[in-house]
Amino acid sequence: MQARRFARSDVSNSGGSSVTAWNSRAADMRMPALFRWRKSGANLEFQGPREVNSDWRAEAHSMNKTTRINDFVVTHRIPGYDVIKNPSRLSVAELVPIEISWTGDTGRQSIKREHGVDGLPLQDGTGIAVIEAPYDLDQNRAYIVNSDGSLRAIIDRATHRGRASFFDIFYVDGTLSFFAVASDRDIRVEVDESDGSIRRIIESR
């Protein structure tokens, strides 16, 4: 089964931060979350998801359909550190990036979290799927934001296996999929990216 995701090219910004820029070329990648990094820079910090009703969510998504994600970048906790070779043998939690950023029609946006944040641009370019604190059960959460930084949907953590802890995001056979652990079981949560509703949950072991 192929997982579609955005291809990576390593760059450095003017401030010397270690970042990874992603473009929209599809790549067959099955690497674990600790190797999936992206983004940097931020003029506006998004404060995280807030509760909204379904009508507002649908309206927000409709308003942002024409906006596209550009210059999607990731900032690592330790500038310049080789997260692939990991010479200092840092823990997986320590290797999680702390900021993602991008440019939309409304300007530069970012999400910065000291407990870690990861994201994946949606295939249609109108938003980003986000996971916070992938290795902190209490802080862990997943959601989708529009290109202007507004919340589109919160991904429900409740599953038939109990509360899920999200740790990675891929496109699998064209479907946005959040990977998680629930009751010591690896699961894949397939999501409708237009509103965040769960299509199905698949156990991998």
C-alpha positions in Angstrom: 0.0 0.0 0.0 1.5 3.3 -1.0 1.6 6.3 1.3 1.6 9.6 -0.5 3.3 12.6 1.1 5.3 15.7 0.4 8.9 15.4 -0.7 11.6 17.1 1.4 14.6 19.4 0.7 16.8 20.6 3.6 17.4 24.4 3.8 18.5 27.0 6.3 16.9 30.3 6.9 18.8 33.6 7.5 18.7 33.2 11.2 20.5 29.9 11.0 17.6 27.7 12.1 17.6 24.2 10.8 14.4 23.7 8.7 13.0 21.3 6.2 10.9 22.7 3.3 8.3 20.5 1.6 7.0 20.7 -1.9 4.0 19.0 -3.4 5.8 16.2 -5.3 4.5 12.9 -4.2 6.9 10.4 -2.7 6.6 6.8 -1.5 7.8 7.2 2.1 7.0 5.0 5.1 9.4 6.5 7.6 8.3 6.8 11.2 7.2 10.1 12.7 10.6 11.0 14.1 12.0 11.4 10.6 9.1 13.4 9.2 9.9 17.1 9.8 8.9 20.4 8.2 8.7 24.2 8.4 10.1 27.4 10.1 9.7 31.1 10.6 6.6 32.7 12.0 5.0 36.2 12.2 1.7 35.1 13.7 1.4 32.2 16.2 -1.8 30.2 16.0 -3.1 29.6 19.5 -4.5 26.1 18.8 -7.9 24.7 18.1 -11.0 26.0 19.7 -14.5 24.4 19.9 -16.7 25.4 17.0 -20.0 24.2 15.7 -20.4 22.3 12.4 -22.0 25.2 10.6 -19.1 27.6 11.4 -16.6 24.8 10.3 -18.3 24.3 7.0 -18.5 28.0 6.3 -14.8 28.5 7.2 -13.8 25.7 4.9 -15.9 27.2 2.1 -14.3 30.6 2.5 -10.8 29.2 2.3 -11.2 26.9 -0.7 -9.3 29.2 -3.0 -6.4 29.8 -0.6 -3.3 27.7 -1.2 -0.4 26.6 1.1 3.0 27.9 0.0 6.5 27.7 1.5 5.6 25.0 4.1 8.6 24.7 6.5 9.5 23.0 9.7 11.8 24.2 12.5 13.7 21.7 14.7 14.3 22.0 18.4 18.1 21.9 17.9 19.2 24.0 14.9 21.5 22.1 12.5 21.1 18.7 14.3 21.1 15.6 12.1 17.7 14.0 13.1 18.3 11.1 10.7 21.7 9.9 12.1 20.8 11.2 15.6 24.5 11.2 16.8 23.6 12.3 20.4 21.0 9.5 20.7 18.2 11.8 21.6 14.8 10.4 22.4 12.0 10.4 19.9 10.2 13.1 21.8 13.3 15.3 21.7 13.5 14.9 17.9 10.0 16.2 17.3 10.0 19.6 15.6 8.7 22.6 17.6 7.2 24.7 14.9 5.5 24.5 11.5 4.9 27.5 9.3 3.5 28.4 5.9 2.3 31.2 3.7 -1.3 31.6 2.6 -3.2 34.4 0.9 -3.5 36.2 4.3 0.3 36.1 5.0 2.7 34.1 7.0 1.2 31.7 9.6 2.8 29.3 12.2 2.0 26.9 14.9 4.7 26.7 17.6 4.6 24.2 20.5 7.4 23.4 23.0 5.9 19.9 23.5 6.2 19.3 19.7 4.1 19.8 16.6 4.0 18.1 13.2 1.9 18.7 10.1 1.1 17.7 6.6 -0.3 20.0 3.8 -3.6 18.7 2.4 -3.4 17.5 -1.2 -5.7 20.3 -2.4 -3.5 22.9 -0.7 -6.3 24.5 1.3 -5.1 23.5 4.7 -2.8 21.5 7.0 -3.4 18.4 9.1 -1.7 18.9 12.4 -0.6 16.7 15.3 0.6 18.2 18.6 2.7 16.4 21.2 2.9 13.1 19.4 4.7 11.5 22.4 2.8 13.1 25.3 -0.5 11.4 26.0 -1.9 14.3 28.0 -1.0 17.1 25.5 -1.6 15.0 22.3 -4.2 16.2 19.9 -4.9 16.3 16.1 -6.8 18.7 14.0 -7.0 20.4 10.6 -6.4 24.1 10.0 -7.2 26.2 6.9 -4.5 28.0 5.1 -5.3 31.3 7.0 -4.7 29.5 10.3 -8.3 29.2 11.3 -9.6 25.9 12.7 -11.4 23.6 10.2 -11.9 20.5 12.4 -10.7 18.6 15.5 -10.0 14.9 15.0 -11.9 12.8 17.6 -9.5 10.8 19.9 -12.3 8.4 20.9 -12.1 5.0 19.2 -13.5 1.5 19.8 -10.0 0.7 21.3 -10.1 3.6 23.7 -8.5 7.0 23.6 -6.1 7.4 20.6 -2.6 9.0 20.8 -1.8 10.4 17.4 1.8 10.3 16.2 1.9 10.5 12.4 0.0 11.7 9.3 0.1 10.3 5.7 -2.0 10.0 2.6 -2.8 6.3 2.1 -4.3 5.5 -1.3 -5.4 9.2 -1.6 -7.1 9.3 1.9 -5.8 11.5 4.7 -4.8 9.1 7.5 -3.8 9.8 11.1 -1.7 7.1 12.6 -2.2 6.4 16.3 -1.8 4.0 19.2 -4.9 3.0 21.3 -4.7 0.3 24.0 -1.3 -0.9 22.7 -2.8 -1.3 19.2 -1.5 0.5 16.2 -4.5 2.1 14.3 -5.0 4.2 11.2 -7.8 6.8 11.4 -9.0 7.7 7.9 -10.5 11.2 7.8 -12.6 13.3 5.5 -10.3 16.3 5.2 -13.3 18.6 4.3 -14.8 18.4 7.8 -12.5 16.1 9.9 -15.1 13.4 10.2 -13.8 9.8 10.6 -14.4 7.5 7.7 -13.1 4.4 9.2 -10.5 3.1 11.7 -8.2 0.2 10.7 -6.1 -1.8 13.1 -2.6 -2.7 11.8 -1.7 -5.1 14.7 
